[in-house]
Amino acid sequence: MNISGRTALIVGGTSGIGLGLAQRLVQAGSTVVVGGRDTGKVEGLPTVQIDVTDPQSVLRARDEVLAAHPDLDLVVTMAGVLMSEDLRDPAHFAQSETSIAVNLLGTIRVVDAFTPHLLARGRGDIMTVSSGIAFMPFPLMPGYGASKAGVHAYTVALRAQLAGTGVQVTELVPPAVATAGQEKVNPAALPLEGYLDEVVGLLTQEPQPQEIVVEKAQYLRWAERDGTYAELLERRSQALGGLPGR
C-alpha cells in the first residue's frame, strides 16, 4: 500500500494504534482525519465526531468528511471495545451486546457508508481491524472474540465482492499492544512504536498483503494450522480463574 499522498479517515483513531497509525501516515506525507467519540484529546490533526453505534452519526460524519475531502481514498475502521465477561452471570449480556455493536456492527456501518464513494472513484483502500483473538479465542473475553471473528469473516467477504473494482481490502490483525492499560495486565504486550514499525513495513510491501500479521501475532493467526490450538486454548483459559467464585 502506498501510504504517501493519501487522504485517509481513521475511525477509532483518537488513541492507541489508531492515533499512532494516523501519525505515521502524516509523517509519510498523507492527509489524515481522525474520527471518534472523544476527539478533544487529539492535537494537530483534523477530527470528526462519530459514534459507530449510531447510524445517523456515521452518515453525518461521512458527509462532513467527504465535503471537506472529496479525494478521500483510504478508510480505516478500528473503533473497538474490549471487556472481560463471566458467562455464568446473566448480566454479562450487556457487555456482549456492546462488543458486537461497536466492534462488528460499527465496522460494517463505516464500511457501508464509504464504499459507494470509493467505488465511484474506481480505486482506494479499506482497512478493517480484527485481532489475534479472532483466530485463537481468549475465553475471558468471549464477546470481544466473537465480534472480531465476525470482522475477519466480513472482511474476507468484502474483499471477494470488491475484487476487480480497484478498491483493495486489508485486514490488520494485532496481538496485544501496550495501549489503554494493556501493558499492566499483559507483560507480553508489544510496545506501540515497535508494533507500528512492523505494521508499516508489512503494509508497504509489494505485493500488498491481504492481512497484516506481525511476528508476535503469527502464533495466534495460525494456531489451527500449526496444531497448537488446543494447547494454547487450555493455557489461555487459565485466566478464567480470576473471575468471582472460580
Secondary structure, 3 states (H helix, E strand, C coil): CCCCCCEEEEECCCCHHHHHHHHHHHHCCCEEEEEECCHHHCCCCCEEECCCCCHHHHHHHHHHHHHHCCCCCEEEECCCCCCCCCCCCHHHHHHHHHHHHHHHHHHHHHHHHHHHHHHHHCCEEEEEECCHHHCCCCCCCHHHHHHHHHHHHHHHHHHHHHCCCCEEEEEECCCCECCCCHHHHCCCCECHHHHHHHHHHHHCCCCCCCEECCHHHHHHHCHHHHCCHHHHHHHHHHHHHHCCCC
